[in-house]
Amino acid sequence: MNIMTKTIKVIVVNFLMLPMLVFMSCENHDNSVQSGTNSSSSHPSLIITKQGVRDIRANLGSIPVFDETLATAKAEVEAEMATGIDVPVPKDFSGGYTHEKHKKNFLVLQKAGVLYQILADEKYAKFVKEMLFAYAKLYPTLPPHPQTRSYARGKLFWQALNDANWLVYASQAYDCVYDYLTEDERAVLENDLFKPFADYISKESPQFYNRVHNHSTWGNVAVGMIALVIEDDSLLQTALYGLKVDNLTSDMKDNDGGFIKNKDGKAGFIANLEEPFSPDGYYTEGPYYQRYAMYPFLIFAQALHNKKPALHIFQHKDSVLLKAVDALINLSDADGDFFTLNDAQKGMSYYSSALVSAVDIAYYYGGNNPELLSIAEKQAKVTLDDAGLSVALAIKNGKAKPYQKNSIELSDGPNGADGAVGILRRENIELVFKYTAHGLSHGHFDKLSYLLFDEGKEVVQDYGLARFVNIEQKGGGNYLKENTTWAKQTVAHNTLVQNETSHFGGEYEVASKHHSEKYLFDIKNKDVQVASAKESNAYPGTELHRTMALIKDADYPNPFVLDIMRVSSEKANQYDLPFYYLGQIMQTSFEYSKLETPAILGASDGYQHLFKEAQAKSNGEMLQFNWLLKNKFYSYSAVTSNNDEIILARIGANDPKYNLRTDPTLIIRKKATKNTIFASVVESHGTYNPVSELAINAYSHIKNIEVVYDTKDYTGILIETKNDKSTVFVISNLSNDKDTEHKITINEKELVWKGPFTIKTL
C-alpha cells in the first residue's frame, strides 16, 4: 500500500467514525433512544438489526467495500440535506421533476435512516423525521395522481406501483428512527401517513394489489413492511395472503396487457412467491422484471426472517427465492447484462442496486456461497446492513471464488412444467433458447426464439422493449405504443412467422393458456450441447420443432451454432424466418436487388414497422451471409429451396416519432409450403484490427450445408467444411428417450446410435 492510499484510508475511517464517537461520548439527546443499547426496544429489526448495528460499528474502518459504500451514502444524503426538504405536489410522469424528486426522497430516506443507526448521529434521524412529517402533512391533501394513464393511479406517483416503491423504502427509514420519535410523533405518522398510504394501495386499489404480477409484489411488500414496523398483524395478513374482496373482475385491465389473478383465486405475497417462480428460480416475466421484483421479494423475506422467523420464508418452496438469485445471474451474459427475454431494456445488469441487495441477502441467508462474493466484488458495493457486512467481511478475508456460469436449463411455471429457457455455453459463446410460457403481461409472442452472444456482445439480438425508461421526452418514460405494435410481435424475434401473423394471433388471453414443450436438453458432452423444443399451439394445425446445438469442432476456431427449425402443417402456408444480426454486411453468396425506395413489408403484426431494402430469389443453393461486428467476423450459412425469397429489411417504418431503433434483419421466406425445414449454422470465425488493418479468418469455414435426411422420425443435416470434412447431425423427431437405439442410412453409410441425437463424421 503506498502513502497516498494509506492517507485516503485514514481520512475515510475518520470521516465515518467521528460523528459516532462524538455521539457516544455525549449525554442522551431529548426524545431519543440509542438503538443497540436499549434491550427493550424492538427497532431496528427489519433489515438492519440491533446486533447488526453493533457488529457494523465494531468493524468500521476495516472493511473496505462496506466503508466505501457507507461514505458514498453519507455524501449523497448530506448533499440532499444541504438542499433542504422538498415534497412537491405530484403532477408528472416518469422522468418529470415531481416524479424524480419523490423517487429520490424515498431512496435518501432509507439511507439516512441507516446512517443514523450506523453513525449514531442525530442529524440523520432529524432529517428523516422532518421529511416524514412533510409527507404526513401533504398526503391527506392529495387526490389520485392527475395523470390518468395507469390502470391504478397512485397519489405521489402516476401509478400505484411507484407509491408502493416509496412505502417499501420509507418503512425501512421509519424502522431506523422509530425509537428516536416520541409516541405522539409516531401516532401522527401512522394515522396521517402510513396507514392511509397502505390502505390506498391495497383496499382502494384491489386491481393493483390482488393479483399475480411484479406490481402486486411491490404492493404486498409495501403493506407488509409497514405492518412489521408498527406490528399490525391484521395488515400483515393482507400483505401475505391478499384482500378478501369479491369485486375483482376481468374488465379490470392494466396498461401492460391484461388483468392477472392467481389461477386459484389466491393473492398476496405468498401467491406471488408460489406461482410466477419455477422450482429452478426462473420468474415467468423474464430476467428484466425478475431483477425488478427481486428487491421487494428479498427485502421482505429478510424482514420476515427477522420479525416472523416461524414462517421460514427463505425455505418456502424449496428455498426458491435463494435459487432465484443464482437463476438471475445465470440469465446474464459474460458482462453481467441480463438477456432480453420478454419486455426488457438492454443494458440492465447485475450491477443494479436490486442485485446488490439480492446477492448480499442470498450470501448471508443462503449458506455463504463463495461464488456470490465474486459478483459482489464486481459490484464494488454492499448493502448497509447485516447481510452487507457479512459479504464485506468475507471479501476482506479472501473467501471469494469465481462464479462459474455453465450451460443450464431453467424451467418455467410454478411446477416447472411450462417449458423452459435453455442456455448453452462453450468458451466465449452463449446461446439462449426460449421455450417458455408467455410470461404474464410482459410476455412476447416469440415461441422457440433465440439470442446469441460472443464474449458478452449481442450478435444475434432480441429487440427487447420499446420504451425509454424514465426519459420524460419519450412518452413520459412509459411503454410506447410500438411495444405492442412491434416489440411484442413475432416478426420482431428470431423465430418462425406463419402467414405474416403473430403467434396466437397476437392475443394475450390465448397465449397465456399455452407453453412450449421441452423435448431435449443434453449438455453431457461439452463439445456437442443440444436443446430442443416443440410448439403446437402458436399456429393451430402447425407444429414447430426447433433444435439448437452448440458444437465445438477442431476445424472451427470457435464453437458454432447449428439451428434446425422443422415445420409440419396441415395446409400450405407462407413461412418467414427472421435473423436479427447486428453489424455491417460484408458479403453475400446471393445477388440481391436493392430497392431505390424502401417498401413497407406488410400491413400488421409488426410487418408495418419493417422496411424492405433489398431482395433476392434463391436458386436452391446454400445461402451465405457474412458480416462484421465490433471487429469480429461472423457468417450465417443456411439451407434454401428453389425460389425462396431472401429479404434484407430494416426496422423503422411507420415510426413518425423515431421511437424504434433502425436495426437490420435478414428474412428467408418460403411461400405455398406445407412441411419444410429451415437449417442454418452461425459461426464466429475471424477478427479485424483497425490499427494494423489486418483481417484474419474473414471468411466462413463452411462449404455447404444441406438437409440429407428428413422423415417424420428423423432429420439429418450435413455440414461440409472447406477442407472437405463432412459431418452429419441427426435428431430423432419422435423419441427423446436416452436409451432408445436408432439406425438409419445416409449417403450409403449406416448410422447406429443410442439416444435422441448423434453427430458423425462421414
C-alpha positions in Angstrom: 0.0 0.0 0.0 1.5 3.4 -1.0 1.5 6.5 1.2 -1.4 8.1 -0.7 -3.6 5.0 -0.4 -2.9 4.9 3.4 -3.7 8.6 3.7 -7.0 8.2 1.9 -7.9 5.2 4.1 -7.3 7.1 7.3 -9.4 10.0 6.0 -12.3 7.7 5.2 -12.1 6.0 8.5 -12.1 9.3 10.4 -14.8 10.7 8.2 -17.1 7.7 9.1 -16.2 7.3 12.7 -16.0 10.8 14.0 -19.8 11.5 14.3 -20.4 8.2 16.0 -17.6 8.8 18.5 -18.8 12.3 19.3 -22.4 10.9 19.8 -21.3 8.1 22.0 -19.3 10.5 24.3 -22.3 12.8 24.8 -25.4 12.7 27.0 -28.6 11.2 25.6 -30.4 13.6 23.4 -34.1 14.6 24.0 -36.7 12.1 22.8 -34.1 9.6 21.5 -33.2 6.1 22.4 -29.9 4.8 21.0 -30.5 1.6 19.1 -28.4 -1.3 20.3 -28.3 0.0 23.9 -31.9 -0.4 25.0 -32.7 -4.1 25.3 -36.5 -3.4 25.5 -36.6 -1.7 22.1 -37.5 -3.8 19.0 -36.1 -1.4 16.5 -34.4 -1.5 14.1 -35.4 -5.0 13.2 -36.5 -5.2 9.6 -33.3 -5.2 7.5 -30.6 -3.8 9.8 -30.9 -5.3 13.3 -29.6 -4.1 16.7 -27.0 -6.8 16.7 -26.1 -5.9 13.1 -25.6 -2.3 14.2 -23.2 -3.4 17.0 -21.2 -5.6 14.6 -21.0 -2.9 11.9 -19.8 -0.3 14.4 -17.2 -2.8 15.7 -15.8 -3.3 12.2 -16.0 0.2 10.7 -12.8 1.4 9.1 -11.5 -2.1 8.5 -14.0 -3.4 5.8 -13.1 -1.5 2.6 -16.1 -2.3 0.4 -18.5 -1.5 3.3 -16.7 1.6 4.3 -16.7 2.9 0.7 -20.4 2.2 0.3 -21.1 4.0 3.6 -19.0 7.0 2.5 -20.9 7.2 -0.7 -24.3 7.1 1.0 -23.1 9.7 3.5 -22.1 12.1 0.8 -25.4 11.6 -1.1 -27.6 12.1 2.0 -25.7 15.1 3.2 -25.9 16.7 -0.3 -29.7 16.3 -0.1 -29.8 17.6 3.5 -27.9 20.7 2.3 -30.5 21.5 -0.4 -33.4 21.2 2.0 -36.5 19.0 2.1 -38.9 19.3 -0.9 -42.1 17.2 -1.2 -43.8 18.8 -4.2 -47.4 18.4 -5.2 -47.3 15.5 -7.7 -48.1 16.2 -11.4 -45.5 14.5 -13.6 -45.0 11.2 -15.4 -41.7 9.2 -15.0 -38.7 11.5 -15.6 -40.5 14.7 -14.6 -39.4 16.8 -11.7 -42.1 15.8 -9.1 -41.8 12.1 -10.0 -38.0 12.1 -9.8 -38.0 14.2 -6.6 -40.3 11.8 -4.7 -38.3 8.9 -6.0 -35.0 10.5 -4.8 -36.7 11.2 -1.4 -37.6 7.6 -0.7 -34.1 6.4 -1.6 -32.5 9.1 0.6 -34.9 8.4 3.5 -33.8 4.8 3.6 -30.1 5.7 3.5 -30.5 8.5 6.1 -32.2 6.0 8.5 -29.4 3.5 8.1 -26.7 6.3 8.6 -28.4 7.2 11.8 -28.1 3.7 13.1 -24.6 3.1 12.0 -23.0 6.5 12.7 -25.3 7.4 15.7 -25.6 11.0 14.5 -28.9 12.6 15.4 -28.9 14.9 12.4 -29.8 11.9 10.2 -32.8 11.0 12.4 -33.9 14.6 12.4 -33.8 14.7 8.7 -35.8 11.5 8.4 -38.3 12.8 10.9 -38.8 16.2 9.2 -39.2 14.6 5.8 -41.7 12.1 7.0 -43.7 14.9 8.7 -43.7 16.8 5.5 -45.2 13.8 3.8 -47.7 13.4 6.6 -48.8 17.0 6.0 -49.0 16.6 2.2 -50.5 13.1 1.9 -54.0 13.7 3.4 -54.5 16.6 0.9 -53.7 14.5 -2.2 -56.3 13.2 -4.7 -55.3 10.4 -7.1 -52.5 11.5 -9.3 -53.5 13.9 -12.1 -52.0 11.8 -14.8 -54.7 9.2 -15.7 -52.8 6.7 -17.9 -52.4 4.0 -15.3 -54.9 1.3 -14.5 -54.2 2.0 -10.8 -53.1 5.6 -10.1 -51.0 6.4 -7.1 -51.1 9.7 -5.2 -47.4 10.6 -5.0 -46.8 9.0 -8.4 -48.7 8.4 -11.6 -49.1 4.7 -10.8 -49.6 2.8 -7.6 -46.5 0.8 -8.3 -44.3 3.7 -7.6 -46.3 4.6 -4.4 -45.5 1.1 -3.3 -41.8 1.7 -4.0 -42.0 4.7 -1.8 -43.5 2.8 1.1 -41.1 -0.1 0.9 -38.2 2.3 1.4 -39.9 4.7 3.8 -40.8 1.8 6.1 -37.1 0.9 6.5 -36.4 4.5 7.3 -39.2 4.6 9.9 -37.9 1.4 11.5 -34.5 3.0 11.9 -35.8 6.2 13.6 -38.7 4.6 15.4 -37.2 4.8 18.8 -35.9 8.4 18.1 -39.5 9.6 17.8 -41.9 10.2 20.7 -45.1 8.1 21.0 -47.2 11.1 19.9 -45.0 11.7 16.8 -45.3 8.0 15.8 -49.1 8.3 16.2 -49.2 11.3 13.8 -47.1 9.5 11.2 -49.0 6.3 11.4 -52.5 7.8 11.4 -51.9 10.6 8.8 -49.4 8.9 6.5 -48.5 5.2 6.8 -51.9 3.6 7.5 -53.8 5.7 4.9 -51.0 5.1 2.4 -51.2 1.3 3.0 -55.0 1.4 2.7 -54.9 3.3 -0.6 -52.6 1.0 -2.4 -54.4 -2.1 -1.1 -58.1 -1.7 -0.2 -58.7 1.2 -2.5 -56.6 -0.3 -5.4 -57.6 -4.0 -5.4 -57.0 -4.3 -9.2 -53.3 -3.4 -8.4 -53.0 -5.3 -5.1 -54.8 -8.6 -5.5 -53.2 -10.3 -8.5 -50.1 -12.2 -9.5 -47.6 -9.7 -11.1 -44.5 -7.8 -10.1 -46.7 -4.7 -9.5 -48.6 -6.6 -6.8 -45.5 -7.9 -5.3 -44.3 -4.4 -4.6 -47.8 -3.5 -3.2 -47.9 -6.6 -1.0 -44.4 -5.9 0.3 -45.0 -2.2 0.9 -48.0 -3.0 3.1 -46.2 -5.9 4.8 -43.1 -3.8 5.6 -45.0 -1.1 7.3 -47.2 -3.7 9.1 -44.0 -5.2 10.5 -42.7 -1.9 11.7 -45.9 -0.9 13.5 -46.6 -4.6 14.5 -50.1 -4.7 12.9 -50.8 -8.4 12.3 -54.1 -7.7 10.5 -52.3 -5.6 8.0 -49.6 -8.2 7.6 -52.2 -10.9 6.8 -53.4 -8.8 3.8 -49.8 -8.5 2.7 -49.2 -12.2 2.9 -52.5 -13.5 1.6 -54.2 -10.7 -0.2 -57.5 -8.8 0.3 -60.8 -10.7 0.9 -62.8 -9.0 -1.9 -65.3 -10.2 -4.4 -65.2 -7.3 -6.9 -62.1 -8.3 -9.0 -63.5 -8.7 -12.5 -61.9 -9.5 -15.8 -62.6 -5.9 -17.1 -60.0 -4.5 -14.7 -57.2 -4.4 -17.1 -53.8 -2.9 -16.8 -51.8 -0.9 -19.4 -49.4 -3.8 -19.9 -51.8 -6.2 -21.4 -54.4 -7.6 -19.0 -55.6 -8.3 -15.5 -54.0 -11.3 -14.0 -55.2 -13.2 -10.9 -53.7 -16.3 -9.4 -55.3 -19.3 -11.1 -57.0 -20.5 -7.9 -58.0 -17.0 -6.8 -55.3 -16.5 -4.3 -53.4 -13.3 -3.9 -50.8 -11.6 -1.7 -47.1 -12.1 -1.2 -47.2 -15.9 -0.8 -49.2 -16.4 -4.1 -46.7 -14.1 -5.9 -44.0 -16.2 -4.5 -45.5 -19.5 -5.5 -46.9 -19.0 -9.0 -44.5 -16.9 -11.1 -41.4 -18.7 -9.9 -40.5 -22.1 -11.2 -38.7 -24.6 -8.9 -35.5 -23.6 -10.6 -36.0 -19.9 -9.6 -36.9 -18.6 -13.1 -39.5 -15.8 -12.9 -42.0 -16.2 -15.7 -42.0 -12.5 -16.7 -38.3 -12.8 -17.7 -35.0 -11.6 -16.2 -35.6 -7.9 -16.6 -38.7 -8.0 -14.4 -37.2 -10.7 -12.2 -34.5 -8.2 -11.4 -37.0 -5.6 -10.6 -39.1 -7.9 -8.4 -36.2 -9.4 -6.5 -35.7 -6.4 -4.3 -39.2 -6.5 -2.7 -39.2 -10.3 -2.7 -35.9 -10.5 -0.8 -36.1 -7.4 1.3 -39.5 -8.6 2.7 -38.2 -12.1 3.1 -35.3 -10.6 5.2 -37.7 -8.6 7.3 -40.0 -11.7 7.8 -37.0 -13.8 8.7 -36.1 -11.2 11.4 -39.6 -10.5 12.7 -41.6 -13.7 11.9 -39.0 -16.5 11.9 -41.7 -19.1 12.3 -42.7 -18.5 8.7 -39.3 -19.9 7.5 -39.7 -17.8 4.4 -36.3 -18.5 3.0 -37.1 -22.2 3.0 -40.5 -21.6 1.3 -41.0 -23.6 -1.9 -37.7 -25.4 -1.5 -35.8 -22.1 -1.0 -37.0 -20.7 -4.3 -36.0 -17.1 -3.5 -32.4 -18.1 -2.9 -32.4 -20.2 -6.1 -33.8 -17.2 -7.9 -30.7 -15.2 -7.3 -28.5 -17.8 -9.0 -31.0 -18.2 -11.8 -30.8 -14.4 -12.4 -27.0 -14.5 -12.5 -27.2 -17.3 -15.0 -29.6 -15.3 -17.1 -26.9 -12.7 -17.7 -24.1 -12.6 -20.4 -20.4 -12.5 -19.8 -20.6 -8.8 -18.9 -23.4 -9.3 -16.4 -26.2 -7.8 -18.7 -29.5 -9.7 -18.5 -30.7 -11.5 -21.5 -33.6 -9.5 -23.2 -36.3 -12.1 -22.8 -39.9 -10.6 -23.0 -40.1 -6.9 -22.1 -36.6 -5.9 -21.2 -34.3 -2.9 -21.6 -30.9 -3.6 -23.0 -28.0 -2.9 -20.6 -29.8 -3.8 -17.4 -27.4 -5.9 -15.4 -26.4 -7.4 -12.1 -24.8 -4.1 -11.2 -28.2 -2.7 -10.4 -29.0 -1.9 -6.8 -31.6 -4.6 -6.7 -29.0 -7.2 -7.5 -26.5 -5.8 -5.0 -29.2 -6.4 -2.4 -30.1 -9.8 -3.8 -26.5 -11.1 -3.9 -25.8 -9.9 -0.3 -29.0 -11.4 1.1 -28.5 -14.7 -0.8 -25.0 -15.0 0.6 -26.0 -14.2 4.2 -29.1 -16.3 4.3 -28.3 -18.9 1.7 -25.3 -20.8 3.1 -22.4 -18.4 2.3 -21.8 -19.4 -1.3 -18.3 -18.1 -2.0 -19.0 -17.7 -5.8 -21.5 -15.0 -4.9 -18.7 -13.0 -3.4 -17.0 -12.7 -6.8 -20.2 -11.0 -8.1 -20.2 -8.7 -5.1 -16.6 -7.8 -5.8 -17.5 -6.8 -9.3 -20.5 -4.7 -8.0 -18.0 -3.0 -5.6 -20.7 -2.1 -3.1 -22.8 -3.8 -0.5 -26.0 -3.2 1.4 -25.5 -1.2 4.6 -26.9 -3.9 6.9 -26.2 -7.3 8.4 -26.1 -9.0 5.1 -23.8 -6.4 3.5 -21.5 -6.6 6.5 -21.2 -10.4 6.1 -20.3 -10.0 2.4 -17.8 -7.3 3.1 -16.0 -9.3 5.8 -15.9 -12.4 3.6 -14.4 -10.5 0.7 -11.9 -8.9 3.1 -10.9 -12.4 4.3 -10.3 -13.6 0.8 -13.2 -16.1 0.6 -14.4 -15.1 -2.9 -14.3 -17.7 -5.7 -15.1 -17.1 -9.4 -18.8 -17.6 -10.3 -19.0 -20.4 -12.7 -21.6 -19.9 -15.4 -22.3 -23.2 -17.1 -24.9 -24.4 -19.5 -28.2 -24.6 -17.7 -31.9 -25.2 -18.3 -34.2 -23.1 -16.2 -37.8 -24.5 -16.1 -40.8 -22.2 -16.3 -44.1 -22.4 -14.5 -45.0 -23.0 -10.8 -44.3 -26.7 -11.0 -41.5 -26.4 -13.7 -43.8 -27.9 -16.3 -44.4 -24.9 -18.5 -41.4 -25.1 -20.8 -38.0 -23.6 -20.1 -35.1 -21.4 -21.1 -32.1 -23.3 -22.3 -28.7 -21.6 -22.1 -25.8 -23.3 -23.9 -22.3 -22.1 -23.1 -18.9 -23.1 -24.5 -15.8 -20.9 -24.3 -16.8 -17.4 -25.4 -20.2 -18.3 -27.0 -23.6 -18.1 -25.2 -26.8 -19.4 -26.9 -30.1 -18.5 -25.2 -33.1 -20.6 -26.4 -36.6 -19.6 -25.2 -39.3 -22.2 -25.0 -41.3 -20.9 -22.1 -44.8 -19.9 -21.1 -46.0 -16.5 -22.2 -44.7 -14.5 -19.2 -47.8 -12.7 -18.0 -48.4 -9.2 -19.3 -44.7 -8.6 -20.1 -44.5 -11.7 -22.4 -43.8 -11.6 -26.1 -45.2 -13.7 -28.9 -42.0 -15.4 -29.7 -42.1 -19.2 -29.1 -38.9 -21.0 -29.8 -36.9 -17.8 -30.4 -33.2 -17.4 -29.6 -30.3 -15.0 -28.9 -26.6 -15.4 -29.4 -23.7 -13.7 -27.6 -19.9 -13.7 -28.1 -17.8 -12.5 -25.2 -20.7 -10.6 -23.8 -21.6 -8.9 -27.1 -25.0 -9.5 -28.5 -24.5 -10.9 -32.0 -28.0 -12.2 -32.9 -30.4 -10.0 -31.0 -33.8 -9.8 -29.4 -35.2 -6.3 -29.8 -36.3 -6.1 -26.1 -38.9 -3.5 -25.2 -40.0 -0.3 -26.9 -39.6 2.1 -24.1 -37.2 4.8 -22.9 -37.4 4.1 -19.2 -37.7 7.3 -17.1 -36.9 9.5 -20.1 -39.8 12.0 -20.0 -39.4 13.2 -23.6 -40.4 9.7 -24.8 -44.0 9.1 -23.7 -43.3 10.2 -20.1 -40.8 7.4 -19.8 -43.5 4.8 -20.1 -44.2 2.0 -22.6 -44.6 3.3 -26.1 -47.4 2.0 -28.4 -44.6 0.4 -30.5 -44.1 -2.0 -27.7 -47.4 -3.6 -28.7 -47.3 -3.0 -32.4 -43.6 -4.0 -32.8 -41.6 -5.3 -29.9 -44.1 -8.0 -28.7 -44.9 -9.2 -32.2 -43.4 -12.4 -33.5 -41.6 -10.9 -36.5 -39.5 -8.8 -34.1 -37.8 -12.1 -33.0 -35.6 -14.8 -34.3 -38.4 -17.4 -34.8 -40.9 -18.5 -37.4 -43.8 -16.4 -38.6 -46.7 -18.1 -40.5 -48.7 -16.1 -42.9 -47.4 -12.7 -41.5 -49.4 -13.3 -38.3 -48.0 -13.4 -34.8 -48.2 -16.5 -32.6 -51.6 -17.0 -31.1 -52.9 -14.2 -33.3 -51.1 -11.7 -31.0 -53.8 -12.4 -28.4 -52.6 -12.2 -24.8 -55.5 -14.2 -23.4 -54.8 -17.1 -25.9 -51.0 -17.1 -25.4 -51.4 -17.3 -21.7 -53.1 -20.6 -21.9 -50.2 -22.3 -23.6 -46.5 -23.0 -23.3 -43.9 -24.7 -25.5 -42.9 -28.3 -24.7 -39.4 -29.2 -23.7 -38.1 -32.1 -25.8 -34.4 -32.4 -25.1 -31.7 -30.7 -23.1 -28.4 -32.5 -23.2 -25.1 -31.0 -22.0 -23.2 -34.2 -21.0 -20.7 -33.7 -23.8 -19.5 -30.1 -23.6 -18.4 -30.3 -27.3 -21.9 -31.1 -28.5 -24.6 -29.5 -26.4 -28.2 -29.7 -27.6 -31.5 -28.1 -26.7 -34.7 -29.0 -28.5 -38.4 -28.0 -28.0 -41.8 -28.2 -29.8 -44.6 -25.7 -30.2 -48.0 -26.8 -31.5 -50.4 -24.1 -30.3 -48.9 -20.9 -31.8 -50.5 -21.7 -35.1 -53.3 -24.3 -34.8 -52.7 -27.1 -37.3 -48.9 -26.4 -37.4 -46.2 -27.9 -35.3 -42.8 -26.3 -34.9 -39.9 -28.3 -33.7 -36.7 -26.4 -33.2 -33.3 -28.0 -32.3 -30.3 -25.9 -31.4 -26.8 -27.3 -30.9 -23.6 -25.6 -29.7 -20.8 -27.5 -31.3 -17.0 -27.3 -30.7 -15.0 -28.9 -33.6 -11.3 -28.7 -34.2 -11.9 -27.5 -37.7 -13.5 -24.3 -36.4 -11.8 -21.6 -34.4 -14.8 -21.1 -32.2 -17.9 -23.1 -31.2 -20.6 -22.8 -33.8 -24.4 -22.9 -33.6 -26.5 -25.4 -35.6 -30.1 -24.4 -35.9 -32.8 -26.8 -37.2 -36.4 -25.4 -37.4 -38.8 -28.2 -38.6 -42.3 -27.1 -39.7 -45.2 -29.6 -40.1 -48.6 -28.3 -41.1 -52.0 -29.5 -42.2 -52.0 -27.0 -45.1 -49.8 -24.8 -47.2 -48.6 -21.5 -45.7 -46.1 -18.7 -46.1 -43.3 -19.1 -43.6 -40.8 -16.3 -42.7 -37.7 -16.9 -40.5 -36.1 -13.6 -39.5 -32.4 -13.4 -38.5 -31.6 -10.3 -36.5 -27.9 -9.9 -36.9 -26.1 -6.9 -35.6 -23.3 -5.3 -37.6 -22.2 -4.4 -41.1 -22.8 -6.6 -44.1 -19.5 -7.7 -45.7 -20.5 -10.2 -48.4 -23.4 -12.4 -49.5 -23.5 -15.5 -51.6 -26.6 -14.3 -53.4 -27.2 -11.5 -55.8 -29.8 -9.1 -54.5 -31.6 -6.1 -55.9 -31.5 -3.0 -53.7 -34.7 -1.0 -53.8 -34.3 2.7 -54.7 -37.1 3.5 -52.2 -37.6 1.0 -49.4 -41.0 -0.6 -49.3 -43.1 -1.3 -46.2 -43.0 -5.1 -45.7 -46.6 -5.6 -44.5 -49.7 -4.2 -43.0 -49.9 -5.5 -39.4 -48.4 -7.8 -36.8 -45.1 -5.9 -36.8 -44.6 -6.1 -40.5 -45.8 -2.5 -40.8 -42.6 -1.4 -39.0 -40.2 -3.1 -41.4 -38.7 -1.6 -44.5 -37.8 -4.0 -47.2 -34.4 -2.6 -48.5 -33.3 -5.4 -50.8 -34.5 -8.8 -52.1 -33.3 -11.9 -53.9 -34.5 -15.2 -55.2 -32.8 -18.4 -54.1 -31.6 -20.9 -56.7 -31.8 -23.6 -54.2 -28.2 -23.5 -53.2 -26.8 -22.7 -49.7 -27.2 -19.1 -48.7 -24.2 -17.5 -47.0 -24.2 -14.1 -45.3 -21.0 -12.6 -43.9 -20.9 -9.6 -41.5 -18.6 -7.6 -39.2 -19.5 -6.6 -35.6 -17.1 -4.8 -33.3 -14.1 -6.1 -35.3 -15.2 -9.7 -35.4 -16.3 -11.6 -38.4 -19.4 -13.8 -38.4 -21.2 -15.9 -41.0 -24.7 -17.3 -41.4 -25.0 -20.3 -43.7 -28.5 -21.5 -44.4 -30.3 -24.2 -46.4 -32.6 -22.8 -49.0 -35.1 -24.2 -51.6 -35.5 -23.0 -55.2 -37.5 -19.8 -55.3 -37.2 -19.0 -51.6 -37.3 -15.2 -51.2 -34.4 -13.6 -49.4 -35.3 -10.2 -47.9 -32.9 -7.6 -46.4 -35.0 -5.4 -44.1 -34.7 -2.7 -41.5 -36.8 -1.7 -38.5 -38.2 1.9 -38.7 -41.3 2.0 -40.9 -44.4 3.8 -39.7 -42.4 5.3 -36.9 -43.0 9.1 -37.2 -41.5 9.9 -33.7 -38.4 7.8 -34.2 -39.3 5.5 -31.3 -37.6 2.4 -32.8 -34.0 1.5 -33.4 -33.2 1.1 -37.1 -31.6 -2.4 -36.7 -31.3 -4.8 -39.7 -32.6 -8.3 -40.4 -32.4 -11.0 -43.0 -35.6 -12.9 -43.7 -35.8 -16.2 -45.5 -39.4 -16.6 -46.9 -41.0 -19.8 -48.2 -44.3 -19.4 -49.9 -47.1 -22.0 -50.5 -45.3 -24.6 -48.4 -46.8 -27.2 -46.2 -43.9 -29.0 -44.5 -40.4 -27.7 -44.5 -37.1 -27.3 -42.7 -35.0 -24.2 -42.0 -31.5 -25.3 -41.2 -28.5 -23.0 -40.6 -25.1 -22.5 -39.0 -23.9 -19.4 -37.3 -20.1 -19.0 -36.9 -17.8 -16.6 -35.2 -14.6 -17.0 -37.2 -12.3 -14.0 -37.5 -11.1 -10.6 -36.4 -10.2 -7.3 -37.9 -7.5 -5.0 -36.4 -8.1 -1.3 -37.3 -4.6 -0.4 -36.2 -2.7 -3.0 -38.3 -5.6 -3.0 -40.8 -5.4 -6.8 -40.9 -8.4 -9.1 -41.4 -7.8 -12.6 -40.1 -10.1 -15.6 -40.9 -12.6 -13.2 -42.5 -14.5 -15.9 -44.4 -16.7 -18.8 -43.3 -15.2 -22.3 -42.9 -18.4 -23.9 -44.3 -18.5 -25.1 -47.9 -22.0 -26.5 -47.8 -24.9 -27.3 -45.6 -27.9 -29.4 -46.6 -30.8 -31.5 -45.4 -29.7 -35.1 -46.2 -32.5 -36.9 -44.4 -36.0 -35.9 -43.4 -38.9 -38.1 -42.3 -41.4 -37.9 -39.5 -38.9 -40.0 -37.5 -35.5 -38.4 -38.2 -33.9 -35.2 -39.6 -30.3 -35.2 -40.7 -28.2 -32.1 -41.6 -24.9 -32.4 -43.4 -22.2 -29.8 -42.9 -19.2 -29.7 -45.2 -16.1 -27.6 -44.4 -13.8 -26.0 -47.0 -11.2 -28.7 -46.2 -13.7 -31.3 -47.4 -14.6 -32.7 -44.0 -18.3 -33.8 -43.8 -20.2 -34.1 -40.6 -23.8 -35.1 -40.2 -26.1 -34.2 -37.2 -29.2 -36.4 -36.8 -32.0 -36.0 -34.4 -34.9 -38.3 -33.6 -38.1 -36.3 -34.1 -40.4 -38.6 -32.1 -38.3 -40.3 -29.4 -36.3 -38.3 -26.8 -35.5 -41.4 -24.7 -31.8 -41.6 -23.9 -31.8 -45.4 -24.1 -33.5 -46.0 -27.4 -31.4 -47.3 -30.2 -31.6 -45.9 -33.7 -30.4 -47.0 -37.1 -30.6 -45.1 -40.5 -28.6 -44.9 -43.7 -27.3 -41.6 -45.1 -25.2 -41.4 -48.3 -24.8 -45.2 -48.2 -23.4 -45.1 -44.7 -25.2 -46.8 -41.9 -25.5 -44.7 -38.7 -26.2 -46.5 -35.5 -26.6 -44.8 -32.2 -28.4 -44.6 -28.8 -30.3 -41.6 -27.6 -32.2 -38.7 -29.2 -29.3 -37.4 -31.5 -25.9 -38.2 -32.9 -23.2 -36.4 -34.7 -20.9 -38.3 -37.0 -18.1 -37.7 -39.4 -18.8 -39.1 -42.9 
